[in-house]
């Protein structure tokens, strides 16, 4: 964040100073909610949680170097105190799981006010460009690609992983300072108005809309409602801004009518402003293609896995061109960009010779389809096809469409000829996925329904062989990453052929 005095911060967030000997003391570092990460000059954020209340760690944070604490009550050390507001507790915030009195909601609201003030001053100074990314799938991968293609042009701040919550969004924005040129933010939503609210905190200059799918369908009720909410990003853009829209998704392309900003379209469609042709996949499902732009064409070879990354790369290229990058720099940056966020198409070959595709961070129908296609591409590459395994768990937040969507995924696994499908879980959606696979083809035990993660691991330990390719994917609440991590870290047995090759 920009340097500010405690008096200035109190004015910005509507708080009062308590136990502050010097109101002109300056916060010169960052804002942290984990007292273990506090350094000299920082501001500590006191948030309640399920296991601990940040207010109880205020004194250790100040002892570690924090200038003051942003809190909902006096804490006996220098603090900026904001009044609790029980009526505004955001129920979807993990950080506020222990917020019974609204103190966490008050601190988060103050954090948003502080982020807004810091970003507005930086953009007013002309030193910062704010880029928002939204879509039902691909936000994190695109955010990582954007960070890679913009890095040659200046310092980039982007959230770690998918830290885009009510806490993560302003926390990330406050990492930007006078040396930051680009702030790349994921704009996620669990309901109407969420993206508009995030855009008020960090007004974007460039907005990227990737797709409209079925993620969070249970919360929104329809794809039309999802599209309306995703469109809040382009509506927030100024007339001098830029909207990057996916020409291959009709609901996204239609958002051009909802913005006063200039529009650039990307995709494989004939009329797209930035277009990909001659798409090809190597034996690790990494895409190569020809990028066509208004300023020329160039060959692109991606280092990330899956054909779906082509659209993400096109969006990143469009933003980079807008920000001043040339085609050679874009091609070089994209060719060197790897999966920077954990558990997202992280491909590794273990010492036992098994290729593990760890895409277990989260899942929705669109991302599962993309991952299954990448799995099959990897398994069929080379002179000798390899066995493919899909270890899948439930996809959450699909509402009334949950059983139908899980059934479709099971059937798709059969159509793609995945060798073995392990469905993890005992709920109705898991059973629907397994039953869909069984009904789609005359399989024997190719599709197996197991009750839990332990059973899945035991089955894989018994039956996976060197050379097999294993995809692991589910909504993060399932915790299926334990399966991938077990496969990656397990010791090779005496019957396995060792290999030291690793692809990351």
N, C-alpha and C positions, 0 to 999 in steps of 0.2 A: 504494500500500500504506500501511498505518499506519506511523507513525514507529517505528523500532526501533533499538536499539544493535547494534553488531557482536557483542557478547557474546550478546545475546538471539537474534540470527539464528543464530549458531553453535549455540546450545542447541536451537533449533527444528529445524535441519536435520541435527543430529548431526555437525557439522564442528568443525575445530580452527582457531584463529587463528594466522596466520603473518605476520610482519613488520608486526604491528599495534601502533603506538605507544600508541594509546588505545582500549582495548576498549569504552569508553563513547561513542565517536564514533557519531553517529546517521545512519542513512539516512533522509533527509527527502524524497527524490524518488522516482523510479520505478526499475524493473528493466529494463535494456536488454541485448540480445544483439548489437547493432550498435554498435561503438565510435564510429561517426560521429554517433550520436544521443545520446551521453552528455552530461548536463548536471550542474551543481553539485548535490551531494547524492544522486546516483544510485548504484545497485549494478550493476556490470557482470557479465554472465553469460558465462563462458568456455566456448564450445561448439566442438567440432570440426566441420568441414564438408568438402566435397569440394575446395574451393580454398584454404581457410585454416583455421587452428586459432585459436580465440578466445584461447587462452592466450598466443599471440604478440602479442596486442593489449592485454594487460593494462596494461602501463606507459603506453601512449598514452591508455587510458581513464581511468586515475587522473590523469594530467596534465590531462585535459579536465574533471576535476571529480568523478569517481567517488570515493566514500568508500572503497570496497574492491571486491574481485573475488570472485565465487563460482566456485570452480575445483576441479579434480580433482588439482592438484599446486601446490606453492609456485611463485610467479611473480615473486618479487623485489620486490613491492609489497604493501600491505596486502591480505590475502586470507582468506577463509573456505574451507578446503580440506575436501572430502569424498572418501572413498575410492572409487576406481573399482570397478565391479562388472561384469566382462565378461559374466556370465551373464544380465544384465538388459537388454541392448541392444535397444530396440524397433526391429525391422526396418522398420516402416512409417514411421518418422520421417524426413522429408527432412532435417531439421536434423542428423541423426546419420549422414548418408551416409558420413562419414569417420571414424566412431567404431570403431576397430579394437580398442581396449583397454578399452572400457567406461567411459571417462572422461566421455563425453557423457551416458551413461545415468545416471551418478551425479549429475551436475550437474542433469539434468532431474528426477530424483527429489527432489533438494534443493529445486528450484524449486517442485515440487508441494507439498512440506511447508511451504514458506514461504507459498504461496498459501492453503493450508488454514488456517494459523494466522491470517493476516491477515483472511480472510473470516469465520472463526469469531468473532474478536473484534468485528468490525463487526456481525455479525448478533446476537451476544449483547448488544451495546449497544442493539439495537433500531433502528438507523439504516439498515440495508441489507436489501433484499428481493432474493433470488436467483431468477432465472427461467431455467429450462432449456427449450430447444426441440429436438425431434428429429423425424425423419421421413425417408422415403426421398427426398423432394424438397420444396423450398420452405422449407428452414430459414433460408437467408440472407435471402430476401425477407421472411419473417415476422419475423426478427430486426430487420430495418430498419424494418418497420412498427411493431413493438413500441417501438423506440427513439423513433419519432415520436409515438406516442400517449401514452407515459409522460413525455416531455420537459416538458409543462406541469405535471407533478406534482413534478418534482425532477430532479436531475442523474442522467443515465443513462450507464453504461459498457457498451459492446458491442464485440465484436471487429471489426476492419476486414475487410471482405470475408468470406471463409470461413476465417479463421485460427483453426481449432478443433482443431489437432493436439496432440500431447503437449507441444509448446512453446507453441502459441498459446493453449490453454485456461488454463493457470496464468498466463501472461504477461498475458492480458486480465484475469483475476481480480485481479491485483496492480495494475491501474490504478485499482481502487476504493479510495477513502480515506474519511475521516470525513465528507466533504461529499457522498458518493455515496449516492443513495437506491435506485437500481435497478441491478442487475448482470444483464445479459441475455447468455446464453451458448448457443451451439450445442452440442448433445450429439451428436457423430457417432460412428460405430463401424465398424470393419472386421472385427469378430468378437465373439462373446459375451463379456460382462464389461467391454467397453470403456466403455459408458455408466455402468455401476455404479462403475467406477473413477473416472471423471470426477466423478460425483456425490459420491464420498467426498472429493474435493479441494474441491469447492464445493457443499455440501449445498443443494439447491434448496428453496424454499418453494412455488414454483409450477412445474408441469411442463406443457408443451404437446406433444402428440403429433399430428402433422399427417396422416400416412398411412403405409401399409406397401406399398411397391412392390417393384421388382426391382433397384434400385441395389445394387451389391456382391453380387449373387446368386452370383457365383463364389466369394466368400469364405464366404458363409453356407450355400449349398446349397439353400435353400428359403425361400419366403415365410414359412412358419411359424417358421423359425429367426430370420428378420429381425424378425418380430413379437415373438418372445420377448425379443430383445435390446432393441428399442425400448421394451418395457414395463419395462425396468430403471429408466427414469426415474420412472415413477409409483410403482414399488415403493420408491424412495428418498425419497419425500415423507413428511413427518411427518403425523400425524393432523390437525394444525391447518392443513395446507397445502391446495393446490387443484390438481386435475388437470383440464386442459382437453383434451377428447377430441373427435375428429372423428366425429360421428354418422353420416356418410355412408360411412365405411369400417368394415366389420364387424369387422375384426381390431383396429382401434383402439378401437372402442366396447366390445369385449369386455375391454379392459384395465381397465375400471371395477372388475372383480372382483379386480384385482391390487394395489389400493391402499387404504390406510386413510384417505387424504385425501378431502376433499369433491370431488365430480365435477361439472363443468359441461360439457355437450355443445354442439357447434356444428355447423352444416351447413344443408342444405336439407331434411333429413328433417322430417317433421311433428312429431316429438316432441323436436326439438333445443331446448335451453334458449335459445340464441341462434340465430336462424334468418334466412336471406336469402330474400326473395321478390322477384318482379318484376325479375329480373336482365336487364339490357340492356347492349349494348356500343356504344360510339360508333365513329366512323370510324377511330380509332386503337386499337381493341380495349381501351379502358379501360372497366371495368365500373361501372355504377350499379346500386343495388339498395335495397330497403327492409330495414333492420335491425330485427328484432323481438327484444326483450329482456324480462325480467321487470319492468323498470321503465319500459317504454314502447317506442315505435317511432320511427324517424327515417330520413330518406332519406340515402343515402351515395353519393358519387361519387368513385371512385378516380382517382388520377393515374398509377398504375402500369398496365402493359399486360398483358392476358391475363385470360380468365375465371377461370383457376385462382387468381388473386389474391383472389377472393371468399372462399374458405375461409381463406386466410392472414389476411385482414382480420377475419374473424369471430373467429379465435383471438386476434388482437391486441386486439379490442374486449372480449372476455371478460376478458382479463388487466387491461385498463385499468379496467373496471368494478370488478373485485375490489380494485384499488389506489386507488379513490376518484374516478375521473374521471366526469363526467356525460356524457350522450349528446351534447350540443351540442359539447363539447370533443373527444369522440371523432370526431364527424363532421368537424369542422374539421381535426383532425390528420390523419385519413386522406385528406382531399381535398388536403392540401398535401404529403403524403409522396410522394417520388419515389424512383426506383431509386438507392440510396445506395452500392451495391457495384458495382464495375466489371464490365462484360461480362455483365450479367444483365438481359435484356429492356431493354437500352439502345437506345431508338429515336431515330434522328436522320435528318433530311432533309439531304442533301448539297447543295453549291452546284450540282451537276449535276441536281438534282431527283429523285435516287434516295433512297428511304426504306430505311435500313439498320437491321435488327433485330439488334443484336449481343448474342446470348445464348450467347457462345462460351466462357464460363468452364468449364462442365462439361456433361455430358449423361448421362441415363439414359432408358429407354423412356418413363417417365411424363412427364418434363420435355420430351422431344422432341415427344410427342403434343400437349402443351399449347401449345408454341411453334408447331407447324404450324397448329393451329386459330387462334391469334392472327394468324399470317401471312395466312391466307385471309380472316379477318374484315377486316383492314386493306385487303387488295387489292380486296375487293368493295364497300367502303363508297363512298358518293358516287354521283353520277349516272353516271359513267363508270368501269367496273371497270378495275383496273390489273393488269399481269402480276405474278405472284408467282414468286419464285425461292427454293428451299430449298437451301442449300449445307451439306451434312451430312457429318460424318466418323464414325469409329467410336465406339461407346459401349463403354467399358472395363468390366472386372470383372464380366462377365455369365456367366462359366463356360460350362458345357455348353449353356446357353440362348442363347448369343451369336448364332449363325447364325439361329435362329428369331426372336429379337427384332429383328434387323436386317432380316430379310425382312418382318416385320410393319410396320416403319416405312416401308419402300419401298412396300408395298401401301397403307398409309394415305395416303401422299402422293398416290397416284392417286385414291383414293376422295374425298379432299378437293378434288381437281381443282387441285392446285398446277401452275402452268404449266410450270415447268422445275425439275428436280431434278438437282443436281450432287453426286455422291457422290465424296468424296475419299479415296483410299487404294488399296492393292493387295492388302490382306489378305482373307482369306476372309469376314469380316463385311461389309466394304465391298462385295464382289462380291455377297453375299447381299442387301444392301439394294437394289442396282441391279437384280438379277435379280428380286426381289420386285416392284419397280415395273413392270418389263417384263412379267412374267407376269400382273399384275393387270389391265392394260389394253393395248389395241392401240396403243401409242405408237410413234412413230418415234424421234426423237432428243430427246424430252422428258426422258428420264432419261439422264444422261451420266455415265460412270465415268471419272474422271481420276486420274492416278497421284499427284499431289502438290499442295501449296498453290500453287506457281508456275503449274501448269497451270490450276488453278481461277481464279486471278487473271487469267491471259491470256484465258480464255474469257469471263469477266465483262466485262473491258475491251472485248472485241470486240462483245459482244451485248447488254449491259444498256443500257436506254434511259431517258431522263427519265420519271419517273412510276412506274417499276418499284419493287416492294417486295422486298427481299432479306433473308432470314433466314440467319444464320450460326450453326451449332451443332455441337458435338462434345465429346467428353471432352477435358479440358484438356491431356492428354498429346499430343494431335494438333497443338496449336498453331494452330488454325484462326482464332484472333483476328487473325492477320496479314491474313486476307482482309477481315474487317470493317474493320480499321484502314486498309487500303489504299483501300477504297471511300470511307471517310469523309474521308480526307485527300487523295485524288487530285485533281488540277487538272481543272476542266471543259474538255472539248474544244470546238472551234469549233462543233460540230454540236449541242451540248447547250443547253437552256434553263436559264439561271441562276436559282437561288432562294436566298434568304437565310433561309428559314424553318427552324427547328430545333426538334425535340421531344426533350426529355431526360427 
